[in-house]
Amino acid sequence: MQAAATQLEALSAAELLRHKIKTRTARVGIVGLGYVGLPLGVEFAKAGFSVIGIDVQQDKIARLNWGDSYIQDVPSSSLRKLVAENRFRATADFSAVADLDTINIAVPTPLRKTKDPDMSYVVAACQEVAKYLSAGKLVILESTTYPGTTNELVLPMLERTGLRVGEDFFLCFSPERIDPGNQRYQTRNIPKVIGGITPACTEIGSLFYSQALETVVPVSSTSVAEMVKLLENTFRMINIGLVNELAMMCDRMDINIWEVVDAAATKPFGFMPFYPGPGLGGHCIPIDPFYLSWKSKQAGIEARFIELAGYINGQMPHFVVDKVQNALNEAQKPLKGSHIHVLGVAYKRDIEDVRESPALDIILLLERKGARITYSDPYVREIQFGDRLLKSDDPLAMAAKADCVLVATNHTQFDYPGILESARLIVDARNAFKNDRSNKIVRI
């Protein structure tokens, strides 16, 4: 026993960390317990590691330590088991970093109103980690950001400790690829891209992820890894912008854009279907491309595709409101004073996430025009608008009362046949009534 301990003491920082990771004795830390951090921490706990989650929100800490999950993709039953086995616990105390071997940082990176990146959460987290950084630790940034962040912003904060990257500690970037509500692809089986500051960083980071995740994809640098995430989401944003622009064109030409896309999707090569909608939502697509746009401006390059797609997608809530107004005009009913019932306020189907949801923008726009709004969402029981609280209503009852039903999110739990029968007028922004033919239905 003593001889084994002596052998471990003789190992370099890298060798000792590799040993701990391979034997799953490494103590894993996750900073930021949201849609990215909590599922990641749970996967490592399931793989046999001891995981400590760190978050500044005390209400989250209390719930997690009771085994109560607030993330749809993490069942409370799974979390409770891990808590009972002492595989997972949460804390708001950053001093826990001192006893950790690996630290994943998964904090928010929002945009300011000027569409500049707000790095305050990343800076605050890294400053706390730096206080307790010691030799033999692996730090991985997962927060989506602009190319160069890990090398230009994070590395200098950690190197101020006097420790050397690639020798004393190891620093990587790995883009999160969470798709809330996706039953097929979740944290464990989504390929994990990772790039390190040095080859040793990449190698150790890859080894770490391979213990809990199915596929690891190492790349040559942190900047490449950072750009991977932005390419993925910019690709989606621009193609959604294209089909949204086509939707507005088809509306003027009285062509069904949904039928057009479905027919085009029968081509077995050279085409990938994207569908129109009321606007972009979620934590990635409406935000991430503007990190690239901001960074490119610093390099003297104008990101024209990104800016144009952002403008078109930003117009979709206004386009939907215009469709509602025009539909009511056809029914000889003014929008002002009309009762509009909105089906779904989450940003996509069958999840509870309302971040950047276009439904919220649509509600505000309709209210500014004098409409009275109610909503139904089986996943979002209430939403706060300033000092007002709206609560979800029964969809069938409200469909019968409303002057117009607006489908903003096509949750599968809605009784669409019943709603079609009860409603006087339906504006369908999600093609929820794809197979129905009725004069009640107005499609985008």
N, C-alpha and C positions, 0 to 999 in steps of 0.2 A: 504493500500500500504506500509506504513511504518512498520506495523506489519509483513508483508510478508518478507520485506527486513531484519528485525531483525531476523526472523526465519532462513533465509538463512545464515546469519552471524554466527549463532550458530552451523551450521553444520560442521562436520569434513571435511578435504580435500577430502576424499573418498566420503562422502555423497553428498557434493556439486558437485563434478564431475559427480557422477551418476545422480543427478538432472538435470544438464546441458545437459548430453547426452540424457536422456529420453525426455526432453522437446525440444531437438534439438536446444538449444541455445548455445551449445558448439561451440567454434570457432576452426575449423579444419585446420591444416597445413600439407602440403605435401612437403617434401624436396626431390627434384629430380623429374623433370617433363618429364620423358621418357616414355617408353612403359609400365611401371608399375605404376609410380606415377600419370601421367595425367589421365588415365582411372579411377583410384581409386578416385582421387579428384573429377572428374565429377560425379561419382556415389553418393558421399556424398553430393555434391551440388544438385543433382536431388532429394535426400532424404530430402532436406529442410535445410541443414546446410550451414553456411557461410564458404567458403573454401578459403584459401590463399595458393597458390603454390609458392615455393621458389626454384630458380635455379640460377646457376652462369652464365649461358649463356644469354647474353642480347638479342640476336636475338630471342630466344625462348620467353622471357618475352614480347617483343614487339608484336610478332605474337599472343600470347595467349590473351593479353589484347585487341586485335582487334577482338578476336573471331575466329582466324584463326588456325585451328588444323593442326599439322604436323604428327599426329598419325593416321594411317588408321582406327583403331577401334573407334576413337572419331570423329564423323562427325562435321564439322565446324558449321553446322546449330544448332546442340545441344549446342555446346560451346558458340556460339553467344548469344543464349537465356539466358544462365546462366550468362554470362558477363553483359548483359543488365539488368538482374534482381538483379545485385550485389551479386550473389551467388558464383561467382568465380572471382578471380583476381590473377595475378602473380606479383612477385617481386624478385629482387636479394638481397634485404636487409634483413639480418638475424635478425635484431632487431624486425622484425614483430613477432618473436617467443614469445616475452614478453607478447603479447596480446592473445596468443593462449591457448587453453585448451588441445588439442591433437596434437601430432606431429608424423607423419609417415615418416620414413627415407627410401627412395628408390633410393639410389645412386648406381653407378656401383661398382662391385667387380671383376675386371679382374684378370687374372693370369699374373705374370711376365714370361719372357722367360724361366726362370728356373722352371716354373710351381709351384712357390710359390704364395700364395694369396697376392694380392696388396690391403691392407686395408686402403690406404691413403685417399680415398674418404669418407669412413665411419668415420675415425678418424677426418677428417676436418669437416664433418657435425656435429658430436657429440660435438666437441669442440665449435662450434658456438652455438649449442642448449644449452650447459652447461652455456654459458655466460648469457643466459636469462631465465634459469630454475628457476621456483618458485613453491611453494606448490600448489598442485591441478592439476598438469599436467600429462598427459598420453603420454609416448614416446614408439613408436613401431618401431622396426627395421624390414624392409622387404627385405633388400639386401641379396642375397644368400651368405652364408658364411660357415665356418667350425663350427662344434659343440663346444660350449663353448664361442663363440665370444661375445654374449650379456652379459654373466656373467663375463667373464674375461677381456674384452676390454671396452665395453660400460659402464657397471655399475660403475667401478671405476672413469671414467671421470665425470659422473653425480653426484656421491656421494661426490666428492671433494667440491661441493657447500655447504656441510654440511646438505643437505636434506636427509631424510631417505627413502629408497625404501620401498614400501608397506604401508607407512604411509603418507609421505609428497608428494611423486611423485610415479608414477607407470610405470614399464618398462616391455615390452613384446617383443617377437619375433614372427613374422607371415610370413611364406614363401610365396612369390609371386608364382602364378601359371598361369601367362599370356601365352596364346597361340595365337600370332598375326594372324589375319585373320580367326580365328575360328568363324563361324557364329552361332554355337549352344551354345558353352560355352565361356562366357565372364566374366568380373570381377564380375558382380552381381550374377550369378548363379553357379560359381565355388565354392565348399565348401572351407571355410576359416579356416585353422588350426591356432591355437594360443596357445602359452605357455608363462606364466609370471614368473618373478623372485620369486614372492610370490603368494599364492592363491588369495589374494586381487587383485594383478596385472592381473592375468588371468581372474578373474571375471569381472573386469572393462573393460579390453580389449575385452572380448567376448560381453559384453553389447554394447560397441561402434560399433563393426562390425555388430552386429545384426540389427542396425538401417538402414543400407543401403544394406546389403548383405543377400542373402536368407538362407544360411546355415553356421553356425559357429561350428567348431570342437575344443573344448578346450583339451589341453594335459597337462601333469603334470609339465612340465618345459620348459624353453627356449631351453635347449640342445636337448630335444626330438623334439621340433618344427624344430630346425635347421637340425636335422638328417632326418626328414621326407622329406624335399626337396631334400636332397642328395640321399636318397634311391630312390625316384621317378625317378630322372634323371640318376642315376647310373644304375638302372634297364633297362632303355631305351638304354643307351649307350652300355651296355654289350650285350644286345640282338641284337642291330644293328650290333655290332662287330661280333657276331656269324653269322648272315646272310650274312654279307659282306665277311667273310671268306669262307662261303659256296658258295657264288657267284664266288669267285676266283677258288674254287675247281671245281664247275660245268663248268666254262669256259674251264678248261683243259679237262674235260670229255665230252664236247659238249652237256651239259644238260641245258635246259632253267630254270634258278633259279626262275624266276617269276612264271612259271607254277607249279614248285615244291611247292612254298609257298602258292599259291592259292589253290592247291589240299590239302595241309596239313591243311589249314584253314577251310576245311569242317568238320574237327573233332569237335564235339560239346562240348568237355571238354578237359582240360589239355593242350591246345595250344592257343597261341596268336600270330597272324601274325605280323612279322616285315619284312620290305622290304629293299633290298640293295639300294645303291645310290652312287653318286660320292664322298661322304664324309659327315662329320657332319658339321652343321651350326647352327647359332642362338646364343642367349645369354646364353643358359643354358647347353645343353647336351655336347658340346665340352669342357666345362669349369668346371662345377660344380663338377663332380666326382673327379677331381684332388684336390679339397679342402679336400675331404675325404681321398684321398691318402696321401696328405701332413700331415694331422692331425694324420693318423694312423702311419706314420713313426715316429712321435714324441712319440707315445706310444710303439714303438718298434715292430710294426706289418707291414708286407709288404702286400699292397693291390694288389695282383697278377692279379686278374680278371680285375681290373680297368686299370692297366698298360698295360696288353696284349690287351684289347679291344681298348684302346687309340692308341696303335701301329697299330693295324689292320685298324681301321678307318682312321688313318693318312696316310695309304698307298693307300687309295682308289683314291685320285686324281692322283697318279702315275699310278695306274692300268688303269684308264680311258685314260690317255695320251698314255699309251702303246697300248690300244685298237685302238686309233686313228692312231697311227703310223703303227700298223700292218695292219689296214684296208687300209691305203694309200699304204703300200707296196704291198698288194694284187692287188691294182689297178695300180701298177707300177708307183706310184707317191711318191717321197721322202717327208718326213715331212718338211724338211728345204725348205723354200720358198713357201710352200703351203698356201693357204688361208683357214683358219678355221673360220667358222661362229658359234658362240656360242648362243644357244637359252636359255635365262634366266640366270641372275646373282644373283637374290635374293636367299636366302638360302632355301626357300621352295615356293611351288606353291601359286600364287595369293596374294602375299604380296610384300611390297617394301623394306623389311629389308635385308641388305647385311652383317650384322654382322657375322663374321666367315664363310662366304659363301664359300663352296668348289669350286664354279665356279671361284672365284678370284684366288685361288691357281692353278687351272687348266690352266687358261689363262697365268699366269706367267710361269708355267712349259712349256707350248707350245711355248711361246715366246723365252724362253731360248734355245729351240731346233730349233729356226729359223723360226717358223711359223708366218704368218701374221694373226692377229686376228681382227675380227669385232664381234659385238654382237647385239642382240635384246632383249629388255625387256620392256613390256608395263608399268611396275611399276618403273623402274629405268632408268631415262632418260640419266644419265651420271655417269661415275665412274672415280675416280682419281687414277692413278697409278704413284706414285712419282710426277714427274713434267709433266706427260702426262695426258690428258683428253680424254677418249673414250666416244663417244656418241652413243646412241641406233640407229640402222638402221632399215630400213624396212625389215621384216623377209623374205617375199617372194622374193623380189628383190635380197637380199643377198644369199638366198638359191640357186638361179639360177646361181650366180656368183662363189660361194665358191667351193673349191675342196672337202670340207667335212663340213657337218652340225653336230654340237655336241649338243644334248639336255642335258643341265645341270640342268635346272629347267623347269618342265612341266606345265607352265601357261596355264590355260584353254582358254585364248584369242588367242593363236596361231592357225593359220589355218593349222592343221596337214595334211589334204588331199592335200592342195595346196603345202605345203612344200615337201611332199613326191613326188608329181608330178614334182616339179621344181628341186629338189636336185639331185646331182650325187651320193652322198654317205652320209649316215646318221649313226652316232654313237649315240645310244639311251641309256643314263645312267639312265633314269627314267621310262622306259617302257611306254613312251607316245604313241608309235605305237603298243600297245599291240595286237590289232585286225588286224594288217596289216601283210601281207606276201609279202616280196619283197627282192630281192637280194641286193637292195640298203641298207638295214637296217642291222646294226651290233649292237647286244644288249650286255650289260654287264651281 
